[in-house]
């Protein structure tokens, strides 16, 4: 069950509406780096959580907070669009028929589809994609995915901060950037609590490493055909990051055979010329 408060989590003020900036803010709502992604990611991880209840509760509370961030950004888009329809009409009346050049950096769907409101889409108007949501059932894997999500979200927010001169928008973004800082640290704190790098990795740590091919589990494979790789570093020598092996460099070589596939299935209706092979014609058989 969810409850709501009519007040925003943090203040959202726009001094001068800017439809172009409203379009940019859409990326922070429905883009792959946006709040819809982290909101649903944390909520699905919490709802799917098995094990200590504190992780479920933590994810649930953070996912719920992210709903508040979507609300803030949607409000910011709406405030930046105030008066946009009249301004656009005046601009169109005074210019050439080329709608694209008239609109400039504005998104016409903010008027046509959303009535001066935000959409569940990115800055190009592409709808939010649920396939971006990661909920693997492995808490360590999910925490790494969450760090990535917050890192790219924070990078986006800092870029938006640089693209506006509106003091209210800078203040709102400063708050969101700060929350991204906390959430990055929060997810890394979970990994630390789970035992750190050595205990968590390789993920999943529940699979016995004795069943891995030990000739390759800590090898950096170079595919440079001239065997003149410059891709050498911490990952090619010394103790592995998880402390369970030694990094080494191998040059790639084919260890398998040339693949040979069977005849096409007649019900797939390949060409007749395909129905032949080393052992004779499918049709003849």
N, C-alpha and C positions, 0 to 999 in steps of 0.2 A: 504494500500500500504506500502511496506517496501523498504528501501534503504540500501545500505551497503557501508562500507569503507574497502579498501583492507588491511589496517593496523589492527593489533590485538588490542584489548582493553588494554592489558597489555603484556609485553614482555614474551616470552617463549623461553628459552635456555636450551639445554642439553649438558653437558660437556662430558659425556660418555654414549653412547646409552646403554639401558638396556631393552631387550625384556621382561624380567620377570616383570619389573615395568610397562611396557606398558600394560601388561595384567591387572595389578592391577588398572591402571588408567581407564580401561574400566568400572569399577563399578561407577566411578564418571561421566561417560557419560550416559550409558544405564541402570544402576542399579536402584533399587527402591529409593535409596538415591540420584540419580544423577541429572545432569543438564537438561537432556531431560525431566524428570518428572516435575521439577519446571517451566521450560520454557513453556511447553504446559499447565500446570496447570494455570499459571498466564495469559497466552494468552486466554485460553478458558474462564476464569473468566471475563476477560475484554470484550471479544466479547459478552458474555452473560449478561453483567452488565446492570441492570436497576436501576434508581435512580440518585443521584448526579453524575455529569459527572466527578468530580475530582477523584473518585475511579476507574472509568473505565480508565481514562488516566494514573493514577498511576500504575495500574496493567499492562496496555499495555506497558508502558515504562520499567517496571521491567522485564516483560516477554521477551521484545526485548533484554534487556541487557543479559539475560540468554542465548540467541542465541550466543552472543559473548563468553560466558564461554564455551559453547560446542565447538566453533571454537578453542579456546585456548587449550582445552584438546585433541581434535582431532589432532591438530598440535603437541602437546607433545607426543602423542602415535606414530605418524609418525616419529618424530625425534628419539624417543627411539628405533624404529625398523630399523633404517638405518644400513645396513650391516648385518642384521639378517639372510637373506637367505643364504649368503655365509658361515657365521659362522655355521649355522645349517647343511649345506651340509658337511662341514669339520668334524663336530662332529659326524654325522651319519656314515661317511666313516671310522671313527676310533673306532667305538664302536659296541656293539652287536645290533642285529636286533630289540630289544625291543624299539619301537618308543616312548612309554610313558616315559621310563626312560631317553631316549636321550633328549626329549623335556624339561624335568624338569618342571619348572613353566611356560613355554611358551605356548602360544595359537597357534596351527598350522594354524588356520583359518586366523590369521594375514597375513600369507604368502599365504595360499591356496585360501582364499576367498577374501581378501582385498588387496592383492598385496603390503604388508608392509604399510597398512593404518589401521585406526580405523574403528570400526563397531558400529551400533546402537544396542549394546548388553552389557550385564554385564560382570563381570570378569570370569564367567564360560561359556561365549558364548551364554547365553540365551537371545533371542531377547527382546528388550524393550516392555513393556506391557502397553498399553493405559488405562487399567482398573485402574492403579495407579493414574490417573489424576482426581483430585477432583474439580468439579465446580457445586456447589449445588444450586446456585441462591439465597442463604442466605449469606449475606456478613460477618456476624459474624461467621457462621460455616466455611466459606471459610478461614477467617483469622486464625482461630485455626488450620485448616489443613495446612495453609501456614507456621505457626510457627513450626509445627511438621516437615514439609518437610525441612525447613531450619536448624532445630536443628539436624536432622539425617544426613543431607548433611554436616553440619559443623563437626559433629563427624567423618564422613568418611574422610573428608579432613585432619583433625588433625591426623588421623591414617596413612594416606598416607604420611603426612609430616614426621612422625617418621620412615617410612619404606624406605626413600631415603636419600642418602648422597650427591646427586647431588645438588650443590648450586643453579643452575638454576631452578630445580624442586621445591626446598624449597621456593625460591622466588615467583614462580608462585602460589604455594599452599598458601603461606602467604597472597597473594592478595585475593585469593578465600575465604579463611577463614575470612578475614576482611569483604568481601562483605556479607558473611553469617551472620556476626554479625549485620551489618546494616539492613539486610532484616528481621531478627528476630525482631529487635526493630521497624522496619517500620510497620510490621503487628500488633504488640502489640499497637503501637501508633494509628492505625485505631480503634482498640477495645476501647482504652481510649477515642478517639474522639467521638465514638458512644455512650458514656455514662458510660463506665466502666462495672465492673462485675454486679452490681445490675441492670443496665439498659438493659444489653444485655442478661442476663440469667434468666430463662432457654431459650435456643435457640430452636425454634424460639420464640421470645418474643411477637409475634403477636397473639399467641393462648391463649385464656383466661384460666388462671389457675383454675378458678372456675369449669371448666369442667374436671379437673384431679381428680383422686381418692385421696382425701386428707389424707387417712389413710396410704398411701405408698409413697407420693411424696418427703418425706425427711427422709425415713427410710433406714438404712443399714440393709439388710436382711442377716442374718448368716445362712448358710446351714450346719453348724457343728451339726451333729445329736446328739452329746452328750451335746450340749448346754454349751460347755466349750471354746467358741471362744476367741482367743487372738487378733482378728482383730479389736480392739477398738482403737480409736484415735480421731483426730479432726473431722472426718466424722461421728462419732456416738453420739456426744453430743454438745450442744451449738447452736448458731444461724447459719443457713446455709450460705454458701458462698455468695449467691445472696441476703441475708438479708430478704428473704420472707418466711422463715419457721424455724423450729427447728429440728436439727438432732436428731435421736433416733435409738435405736437398737431393731430389731425384730428378733425373731428366726423363721425360715421358717416353715410353716405348710401347708398341702394341703387344699386349699379352693375350689377346683373344684371337679368334679366327675371322675370316671374311664371312659375313652373315649370308646365309642362303635361306630364302623363304620358300614356302610351298606354293603350289599353284593357286591362282585366284579361285574363290568359291564361285560356282556358276551362278548363284543367286545374286551375286554383287554386280553381275553384268559388266565385266571388264571386256576389252576388245578380244576378238577371237585370236589375234596374233599373240596375245599374252598367255594363252592357254597351252603353252608349250614349255618344256624345261629339259633338264638333263636326262630325265627318265621317260621322256615322250610326252605326247599331247594329252591333255585332260579330255579333249573331245574324242580322241581316238580310244581312250580307255572307256 
